[in-house]
């Protein structure tokens, strides 16, 4: 009697990526694009804003996160000083970490008064491992 092999589906690997951007000239337009792309790609996360610093934290399937970063760099996301659409040229990818489950339910913008509030939020949200990367 021949034994059949059972093929189990591989669990899609998921990650969280922390990025830093220089500015958002038009936050409403920028957020509209980010929400649209995260919905299309089935990823979650948020824009974490403290005075003079903007982080983007996204989590989801590795392939979709790569597509998100490509969209961010190649499609218009903001406006320049003359009001013309522009792409994100000042994106710095800080770190990627493996995650087991999403800590966000959708894509949101969260504003903090100072770095300590952001650090407290990351600790409460099980992102303590990111604390060393936001210390600049």
Secondary structure, 3 states (H helix, E strand, C coil): CCCCCCCCCCCCCEEEEEEEECCCCCHHHHHHHHHHHHHHHCCEEEEEEECCEEEEEEEEEHHHHHHHHHHHHHCEEEECCCCCEEECCCEEEEEEEECCCCCCCCEEEEECCCHHHHHHHHHHCCCHHHHHHCCC
